[in-house]
Amino acid sequence: MPSADVTLTEAMMTLAEAGIRLRLPYQDVHRLMLLGTLESTKRGSRWYVKRVDVERVAAERDRARHP
């Protein structure tokens, strides 16, 4: 059975990782988190966002660039 940390790693990503995936600065990813576009959780001193939400936003951004 996978540990909680493995599950967290697979389902969540840091704001920095999300920024790389979305090609956005950390501050913009943080703003998306505050607006509720990216569901987040804090573990220790780090914020994590749902990988599925990041992929959804990435797909929306790709569609907007290439209609």
N, C-alpha and C positions, 0 to 999 in steps of 0.2 A: 504494500500500500504506500503511495507516495506521501511524502511529508507535506505539511502545510506550506513550507517554504518553496518546494518544487511547484506546487499548485499555484501559489502566488506568482512565481516567476513565469509560468506558462500563460496565465490569464491576465497578468498586469505588466505594465512597463513603467519605467521612471519617466518623469517629464522630459529629461534630456533625451532618452531613447525615442519618446514620442516626437520630439522636435526634429530628430534626425529623419524619422519615417515621414513626417509631414513637411519636411523642409521649411520649418518655421523656427524662429528664435525661441529660447526657453520662455521668455516673457509672454509671447503670444500663446504658447501652450498653456501656461499658467492662467492666462485670461480665459481661454476656452474652458479650463477646469472651473474657474470661478463662475462663469456664466452657466455652467451645468451641461455644456455640450459634451464634455468628457467626464464620465463618472469617476470619482476619485476616492482614495482612501489614504490615510497617513499611517505609516508604520515606522516608529522611531522618529527620526527627523526627516524622513523622505516621504514625498508624495508619490503615489502610484496611480495610474489611470488604466482603465480597462482596455486591453489590447483590441477587443472587438469594436469599441468606440473609436479608437484611433484608426482602425482599418475603414470604418464607415466614413469618417471625416476625410480620409485620404481618397476614398472612392468618390465622394461628393466633389472634392477639389479637382480630381482628374476629369470628372464629367463636366464641370464648369469650364475647364480649360479647353476641352475637346468635345464640344457638343455634337 
